[in-house]
Amino acid sequence: MNTKTSKIILTINIIILLLAVPGFIILDKYLERSNSNPDNIVAPPSPDVASNPGETTIPDVTASPENTDTKNWTAITPDEIDIVKECLPESHNFKWDVIKDGKKLDTYSRDNTVVFKPADEYNEIDGVTTFRGNNYRNSASFGSANVREEKLEKVWSIKIGYIDTWTGVGWNGQPAIVKWSNELRKKMNLFQDKKDKNDLKEVIYATLDGKIYFLDLDDGSYTRNPINVGAPLKGSVTVDPRGYPLLYSGQGIDEVKGQKVSIGFRIYSLLDQKLLYFINGLDNTAFRYWGAFDSSPLLHKETDTLFLCGENGLLYSIKLNTDYDPAQPAISIKPDIVKYRYVSPVNGRLGTENSIAAFKNFGYFADNSGTLQCVDLNTLSPVWIRNITDDTDSTMGIEDLGGNNVYIYIANEVDLQGENGYSYVRKINALTGSLVWEKKYKCSYNADTNGGTLASPVIGKNEISNLVIFSIAKSYKKNGGKLIAFDKNTGDEVWVIDSDFYSWSSPVDVYTEDGKAYIIHCDSAGYMNLIEGKSGKILDKIPLGGNIEGSPAVYDNMIVVGTRGQQIYGIRIK
């Protein structure tokens, strides 16, 4: 081959290579996008299922590994999902408004897009910062337990008080437990010995005696003085998940010693415990003039926006405009509030007592009428709605299996139904609103002490990843209850514990480092139970001396819970 020919061949090869490389790059990027973007996965068509078909089971889609890739974690648009006809807002002639500065807006779209990340990215601080831990509301425990004896041990207790007939810790009262950064801990108004304690884990607990307590997880000693609100607090506090020194707390009752008092929602600085902002629950723009907040909010970190449901029937979108200078230290907020208002097509009773859950830009809550809603948090407009039979105070849990395989687990109490009512336990597709399966349990009715489900579910992980666990009050006998582990895919009962005592307290799942599961379950007789998660075997039981309406939080081996018997306990799993 002569030199001239060789040069021609070489030139041709170079040209081919230059043309091929961009093609391979484009193909690679296309494949990467197609394989990794969960929003490109199209859900299979969902059957149109009646709201209350009895015990119905629809085959579930095959579970895929939990999605942890947030590279393409983007907002969902209604065009991407096939909402079942029965859940379309127009199918119910559903009416809603967006309110700002007391006026209805013709349209609304926020300036900065809200997209909540997966639950394991919600907190930037160690601990349990809100009711059920995160935006999926699927965990009230942090860390792992080192379990050897499978026993419960009382480590400490403190006495708390009462206001009128409201004693101790009430329903859904869960503590927050947080481990502050060393830098911030030294700058807060903690007692000096607590400032100097490097591994301090602070328990923050709102109670019915009108105070917010601050305690050392190790021994129950005070870390700083309580905040005295002066009116009963029923709900759970929320600590800012960014690790900012901000505390969010709702109020449950508007009367003290026969006198009306202000009722609403409060935001405090944890640098000095000063009140930064108060939302008056008695809102003239609301369709219900009742100002309680049992609900715990969620914070979207990237947009500095708080989402909160009230018993006045409003969903609040609160742009905090936080100004935090950790060097000073100093913190301030200038809230800008937009409200979502609606009329239930199911029943005239409005008000939300459960805590909003969120997947990406979709927020989920249910109300006193039995209306479950999925709301687009970027437009404050309903995506879908579903009638779930009765008043639903229990906070739902979300399970994210990747792509369009996102599910809600939820159950109602027995209230509007009256005698011979049922608690319906449901698994619902969180994107389409379609019913996956449903089970029902007859419960006794009492206007003052409701039967049915008020506790939030355990969405099993690790060795119990196939289970979802619900506590159903007054379903075994008049004042008894059931703790039931359901197969996630079918809704079949895997194990059942029948108890002589009902429970409003939410069970908590705790795991060892190797994934063994334990359940902490408390009841109205004042017992705390340690249960083997896989089998439902009760391993240990200890008395705490008063009805445990509130829900525990767990940090490693330490459990914290309060009782109506005016005690807060620290209990170790041995």
C-alpha positions in Angstrom: 0.0 0.0 0.0 1.5 3.3 -1.1 1.8 6.4 1.2 -0.9 8.3 -0.6 -3.5 5.4 -0.2 -2.6 5.1 3.5 -3.2 8.8 4.1 -6.6 8.5 2.4 -7.7 5.5 4.5 -6.5 7.2 7.7 -8.5 10.4 6.8 -11.7 8.4 6.2 -11.3 6.5 9.5 -10.9 9.8 11.4 -14.0 11.2 9.8 -16.0 8.1 10.7 -14.8 8.3 14.3 -15.7 12.0 14.5 -19.3 11.3 13.3 -19.8 8.2 15.5 -18.8 9.6 18.8 -21.6 12.2 19.1 -24.0 9.5 18.1 -22.9 7.3 20.9 -23.1 10.2 23.4 -26.7 11.0 22.3 -27.7 7.3 22.5 -26.1 7.0 26.0 -27.9 10.1 27.3 -31.2 8.8 25.9 -30.8 5.5 27.5 -29.8 7.0 30.8 -32.8 9.3 30.7 -35.2 6.5 29.8 -33.9 4.1 32.5 -33.4 6.5 35.4 -36.2 9.0 35.2 -39.2 7.7 37.3 -41.5 10.1 35.7 -41.1 8.3 32.3 -42.7 5.2 33.8 -46.3 5.0 32.9 -48.7 3.5 35.4 -51.0 0.7 34.2 -54.6 1.7 33.7 -56.4 1.8 37.1 -59.8 0.1 37.5 -62.8 2.3 38.4 -63.6 1.0 41.9 -66.5 2.0 44.0 -65.7 3.8 47.2 -67.1 1.2 49.6 -67.3 -2.2 47.9 -66.8 -4.1 51.1 -63.7 -6.4 51.3 -62.2 -5.9 47.9 -58.8 -6.9 46.6 -57.3 -5.7 43.4 -54.0 -7.2 42.4 -51.1 -4.9 43.1 -48.4 -4.0 40.6 -45.1 -5.8 41.2 -43.1 -3.9 43.8 -39.9 -2.4 42.5 -37.0 -1.5 44.7 -37.5 1.8 46.6 -36.5 4.7 44.5 -33.4 6.5 45.9 -32.3 8.3 42.7 -33.3 11.9 42.9 -31.3 13.1 39.9 -34.5 13.5 37.9 -36.8 14.2 40.9 -39.2 16.7 39.3 -42.8 17.9 39.9 -45.7 15.8 38.7 -48.3 17.3 36.3 -51.8 15.9 36.1 -51.2 15.0 32.4 -48.7 12.4 33.5 -51.2 10.3 35.5 -54.4 8.4 34.8 -56.7 9.6 37.6 -59.7 7.2 38.1 -63.0 8.9 37.1 -64.6 8.5 40.5 -61.7 10.6 42.0 -61.8 13.5 39.6 -62.8 16.7 41.3 -65.3 17.4 38.5 -67.0 14.1 39.2 -68.0 15.5 42.6 -68.7 19.1 41.6 -65.8 19.9 44.0 -65.4 23.6 44.8 -62.3 25.3 46.2 -60.7 28.7 46.4 -57.2 30.1 46.9 -57.2 33.0 49.4 -54.5 35.7 49.9 -54.8 38.8 52.0 -58.5 38.0 52.5 -59.3 37.9 48.8 -60.0 35.1 46.3 -57.4 34.7 43.6 -58.5 33.9 40.0 -55.4 31.8 39.5 -52.4 30.8 41.6 -49.0 29.4 40.8 -46.1 29.8 43.1 -42.9 31.5 42.0 -40.6 28.7 43.2 -41.5 25.1 42.5 -42.2 22.8 45.5 -40.9 19.3 45.1 -40.5 17.3 48.3 -37.5 14.9 48.2 -37.9 11.2 49.4 -38.4 10.8 53.1 -34.8 9.9 53.9 -33.8 13.3 52.7 -36.3 15.3 54.7 -34.2 15.9 57.8 -30.8 17.5 57.9 -30.6 17.0 61.7 -30.4 13.7 63.6 -33.6 12.7 65.3 -37.4 12.7 65.0 -38.4 16.3 64.0 -42.2 16.0 63.3 -45.1 13.6 63.8 -44.1 10.3 62.2 -40.7 11.7 61.3 -40.8 13.0 57.7 -43.0 13.9 54.7 -44.0 10.3 54.1 -45.1 10.1 57.8 -43.6 6.6 57.9 -41.2 6.6 60.9 -41.3 7.8 64.5 -37.9 6.2 65.3 -34.4 7.3 64.5 -31.2 5.2 64.5 -31.1 1.6 65.4 -31.7 -0.4 68.6 -29.2 -2.7 70.2 -31.5 -5.4 71.6 -30.2 -8.2 73.7 -32.8 -9.1 76.4 -36.0 -8.1 74.5 -37.3 -6.3 77.6 -38.5 -2.8 78.4 -37.0 -0.8 81.3 -38.2 2.5 82.9 -35.2 4.8 83.0 -36.8 8.1 84.1 -40.1 9.9 84.5 -41.2 13.5 85.2 -44.4 14.8 86.6 -46.5 17.2 84.4 -49.7 19.0 85.1 -53.2 19.7 83.9 -55.6 22.5 82.8 -59.2 22.0 83.9 -60.1 18.4 82.9 -57.2 18.2 80.3 -54.4 16.2 81.9 -51.0 15.0 80.9 -50.4 14.2 77.2 -53.3 14.0 74.7 -54.2 12.1 71.5 -51.5 12.4 68.8 -49.1 14.1 71.2 -45.7 12.8 70.1 -42.4 14.3 71.2 -39.7 15.5 69.0 -36.2 14.3 69.8 -33.2 16.1 68.2 -29.4 16.1 68.5 -28.3 19.7 67.8 -25.0 20.6 66.2 -22.3 21.5 68.6 -22.1 25.0 67.3 -25.9 25.7 67.7 -26.2 23.9 71.0 -23.7 26.3 72.6 -25.7 29.3 71.3 -29.2 28.4 72.5 -30.6 29.2 75.9 -29.9 25.8 77.3 -28.7 25.4 80.8 -24.9 25.6 81.0 -24.4 21.9 81.8 -26.5 21.0 78.8 -24.6 23.4 76.5 -21.5 21.6 77.5 -22.9 18.1 76.8 -21.6 17.1 73.4 -24.0 14.2 72.8 -27.1 15.9 74.1 -30.3 14.7 72.6 -33.2 17.1 73.5 -36.8 15.9 73.9 -39.3 18.6 73.1 -42.9 17.8 74.2 -46.2 19.8 74.0 -48.7 18.8 76.6 -52.3 19.4 77.8 -51.1 21.4 80.8 -50.3 24.2 78.3 -46.5 23.9 78.4 -43.8 22.8 76.0 -41.2 20.8 77.9 -37.5 20.5 77.1 -35.7 17.4 78.5 -32.5 15.4 78.3 -33.2 12.1 76.6 -30.7 10.3 78.9 -32.2 11.1 82.3 -35.3 13.3 81.8 -33.7 16.4 83.4 -34.6 19.8 82.2 -32.5 21.2 79.4 -34.1 24.6 79.7 -37.3 26.1 81.2 -40.6 25.1 79.6 -42.5 27.5 77.3 -45.8 28.3 79.1 -48.5 28.7 76.4 -51.2 28.7 79.0 -53.8 26.6 77.1 -54.0 22.9 76.3 -51.8 21.6 73.5 -53.0 18.4 71.9 -50.9 18.0 68.8 -47.2 17.2 68.2 -44.5 19.8 67.9 -42.3 20.1 64.8 -38.6 21.1 64.9 -37.3 22.7 61.7 -35.7 19.8 59.7 -32.9 22.1 58.4 -31.5 22.2 62.0 -32.6 25.8 62.3 -33.6 26.9 65.8 -37.3 27.1 64.9 -40.2 25.3 66.7 -43.7 24.9 65.4 -46.6 24.1 67.7 -50.4 24.0 67.5 -53.0 24.6 70.2 -56.0 22.3 70.8 -58.4 24.1 73.2 -59.7 27.7 73.5 -61.0 27.8 77.0 -59.3 27.9 80.4 -61.3 28.0 83.7 -64.4 29.0 81.8 -62.7 31.9 79.9 -62.1 32.1 76.2 -58.4 32.4 75.2 -56.6 33.0 71.9 -56.3 29.8 69.8 -54.0 29.2 66.9 -50.6 28.1 65.7 -47.3 29.4 67.0 -43.7 29.6 65.7 -40.9 30.1 68.3 -37.2 30.8 68.2 -35.2 28.1 70.0 -32.4 30.5 70.5 -34.3 32.3 73.3 -37.8 30.6 73.1 -39.5 33.9 72.1 -42.7 33.8 70.1 -41.9 34.9 66.5 -45.4 34.5 64.9 -49.0 33.6 65.8 -51.6 32.4 63.3 -55.1 33.1 64.6 -57.1 29.9 64.0 -60.4 31.9 64.1 -60.1 33.0 60.5 -62.9 35.0 58.9 -62.1 33.6 55.5 -62.6 30.0 56.7 -65.9 28.1 56.3 -65.5 26.8 59.9 -65.0 29.1 62.8 -62.9 26.8 65.0 -59.3 27.6 65.6 -57.5 24.4 66.8 -54.4 22.9 65.2 -53.8 19.3 66.1 -52.0 18.8 62.8 -48.2 18.9 62.5 -46.8 20.9 59.5 -44.2 19.9 56.9 -41.4 22.2 55.8 -40.2 22.3 52.2 -36.6 23.3 52.7 -35.6 24.6 49.3 -38.4 27.1 49.1 -38.6 27.9 52.9 -42.3 27.0 52.8 -44.4 25.5 55.6 -47.6 23.5 54.9 -50.1 23.2 57.6 -53.7 22.0 58.0 -56.2 23.5 60.4 -59.4 22.4 62.0 -60.9 25.5 60.4 -60.8 23.7 57.1 -57.9 25.6 55.6 -54.6 24.4 54.1 -51.9 27.0 54.8 -49.0 27.6 52.5 -46.6 29.7 54.5 -43.6 31.2 52.9 -41.5 31.9 56.0 -38.9 34.2 54.5 -36.4 33.0 57.1 -33.4 35.1 57.9 -31.0 33.0 59.9 -27.5 34.1 60.9 -25.8 31.3 62.8 -22.7 33.5 63.6 -24.6 36.0 65.7 -26.8 34.0 66.3 -30.1 35.5 65.2 -33.2 34.3 63.4 -36.3 36.0 62.2 -39.3 35.2 59.9 -41.7 37.3 57.8 -44.5 34.9 56.8 -46.4 35.3 53.6 -49.5 33.2 53.7 -51.7 31.7 51.0 -54.7 29.5 51.9 -56.5 26.7 50.2 -60.2 26.6 51.0 -62.9 24.1 49.9 -66.3 22.7 50.5 -66.6 19.0 51.1 -68.9 17.1 48.7 -69.3 14.3 51.2 -70.4 16.0 54.5 -70.7 19.5 55.8 -68.2 18.9 58.6 -64.9 20.5 57.8 -61.6 20.5 59.7 -58.4 18.4 59.5 -56.8 16.8 62.6 -54.3 14.6 60.8 -51.0 15.8 59.5 -50.4 16.5 55.9 -48.1 14.0 54.0 -46.3 14.8 50.8 -44.9 13.1 47.8 -43.0 15.4 45.4 -45.5 18.3 44.8 -48.6 16.4 45.9 -49.9 17.0 49.5 -52.3 14.6 51.1 -54.8 15.0 54.0 -58.2 13.8 55.1 -60.8 15.6 57.2 -63.7 15.3 59.6 -66.2 14.8 56.7 -64.4 11.7 55.4 -62.9 13.4 52.3 -59.3 12.4 51.3 -57.6 14.9 49.1 -54.5 15.1 46.9 -53.6 18.7 46.3 -51.0 20.1 44.0 -48.9 22.2 46.3 -47.6 24.4 43.5 -51.1 25.5 42.2 -53.1 24.8 45.4 -55.7 23.0 43.4 -57.1 19.5 43.9 -55.6 16.6 41.8 -58.1 14.0 43.1 -60.5 13.4 46.0 -62.0 10.3 47.5 -64.8 9.5 49.9 -63.3 7.4 52.7 -66.5 6.8 54.6 -66.0 8.7 57.9 -64.1 11.2 60.0 -60.4 10.5 59.5 -58.1 11.9 62.2 -55.4 9.2 61.7 -52.4 10.5 59.8 -51.8 8.4 56.7 -48.4 6.9 55.7 -46.9 6.9 52.2 -44.9 4.1 50.6 -42.7 4.9 47.6 -41.6 1.9 45.6 -40.2 4.0 42.7 -41.8 5.4 39.5 -45.6 5.5 39.7 -45.7 2.8 42.4 -46.6 5.2 45.3 -49.2 4.2 47.8 -51.2 5.6 50.7 -52.2 3.5 53.7 -55.1 5.1 55.6 -58.1 4.1 57.9 -61.1 5.9 59.3 -62.7 6.1 62.7 -66.3 5.5 63.6 -68.0 8.8 64.1 -70.5 9.9 61.4 -71.6 6.4 60.9 -72.8 6.1 64.5 -73.7 2.6 65.8 -72.7 -0.4 63.7 -70.1 1.6 61.9 -66.9 0.2 60.4 -63.3 1.2 60.3 -62.1 0.8 56.7 -58.4 0.0 56.2 -57.3 1.0 52.7 -54.4 1.0 50.4 -54.7 3.6 47.7 -52.6 4.6 44.7 -51.2 8.0 45.7 -51.0 9.3 42.1 -54.2 8.0 40.6 -56.5 7.8 43.6 -57.4 4.2 42.7 -58.3 1.7 45.4 -55.8 -1.2 45.6 -57.5 -3.1 48.5 -59.9 -2.5 51.4 -60.7 -4.3 54.6 -63.4 -3.4 57.1 -63.8 -3.9 60.9 -66.9 -3.3 62.9 -66.3 -1.0 65.9 -68.4 0.2 68.8 -69.4 3.9 68.8 -69.1 6.4 71.6 -69.4 10.2 70.9 -66.7 11.0 73.5 -64.3 8.1 72.9 -64.4 7.1 69.2 -63.8 3.6 68.0 -62.0 2.8 64.8 -58.6 4.0 63.7 -57.1 7.1 65.2 -53.5 5.7 65.3 -51.2 6.1 62.3 -49.9 2.9 60.6 -46.5 1.3 60.7 -45.2 0.9 57.1 -42.9 -2.0 57.6 -39.2 -2.0 56.5 -36.3 -4.4 56.5 -37.6 -7.9 57.7 -41.2 -6.7 57.8 -41.1 -4.8 54.5 -44.1 -6.9 53.4 -46.3 -5.7 56.3 -48.4 -2.6 57.1 -49.6 -2.5 60.7 -52.8 -0.8 62.0 -54.2 -0.3 65.5 -58.1 -0.4 65.5 -59.9 0.8 68.6 -63.0 -0.8 70.0 -63.1 -3.6 67.4 -62.4 -6.7 69.5 -64.9 -5.8 72.3 -66.5 -2.6 73.5 -63.4 -1.2 75.1 -60.9 -3.5 73.4 -58.9 -3.3 70.2 -56.9 -5.0 67.5 -53.4 -4.6 66.3 -53.3 -6.1 62.8 -50.4 -6.8 60.4 -51.6 -6.8 56.8 -49.8 -8.1 53.8 -49.1 -5.0 51.8 -49.9 -6.6 48.4 -53.1 -8.4 49.2 -54.5 -6.9 52.4 -54.6 -10.4 54.0 -54.1 -10.6 57.8 -50.6 -11.9 58.6 -51.0 -11.7 62.4 -53.5 -10.2 64.8 -53.3 -9.2 68.5 -56.7 -9.0 70.2 -56.5 -6.8 73.3 -58.8 -6.1 76.2 -57.9 -2.4 75.9 -58.3 0.0 73.0 -55.5 2.2 71.7 -55.4 5.7 70.1 -51.6 5.7 70.3 -49.7 5.1 67.1 -47.5 2.0 67.1 -43.8 2.6 66.3 -41.4 0.3 64.4 -37.9 0.0 65.7 -35.0 -1.9 64.0 -31.7 -3.4 64.9 -28.7 -2.8 62.7 -29.3 -6.2 61.0 -32.9 -5.3 60.2 -34.8 -7.2 62.9 -38.1 -5.4 63.6 -39.8 -4.6 66.9 -43.1 -2.8 67.5 -43.8 -0.5 70.4 -47.5 -0.4 71.1 -49.3 1.5 73.9 -52.9 1.3 75.1 -55.7 2.9 77.1 -54.9 0.9 80.2 -51.5 2.4 80.4 -49.4 -0.6 79.1 -46.5 -0.4 76.8 -45.9 -3.5 74.8 -42.7 -4.7 73.0 -43.7 -6.9 70.1 -41.7 -9.0 67.6 -42.6 -7.4 64.3 -42.4 -10.5 62.1 -44.5 -12.8 64.3 -46.7 -10.5 66.4 -45.4 -12.2 69.6 -45.6 -10.0 72.7 -42.2 -10.1 74.2 -42.7 -7.7 77.2 -45.2 -5.5 78.8 -44.8 -2.7 81.4 -47.4 -0.5 83.1 -47.1 3.3 82.9 -50.0 4.2 85.2 -52.3 6.1 82.9 -54.1 6.0 79.5 -51.5 6.4 76.8 -53.3 8.4 74.1 -50.1 10.1 72.8 -47.7 8.4 70.5 -44.1 7.5 71.3 -40.9 8.6 69.5 -37.7 6.6 69.6 -34.1 7.5 69.4 -31.8 4.3 69.2 -32.8 2.3 72.3 -34.7 5.1 74.1 -38.5 5.5 73.9 -40.3 8.7 75.1 -44.0 8.9 75.6 -46.5 10.8 77.9 -49.7 9.6 79.6 -53.0 11.1 80.6 -51.8 10.3 84.1 -49.6 13.4 84.0 -46.2 11.7 83.4 -43.6 11.7 80.7 -41.5 8.5 80.6 -38.1 7.6 79.2 -38.0 3.8 78.6 -35.1 1.7 77.3 -35.4 -1.3 75.0 -32.9 -3.7 76.6 
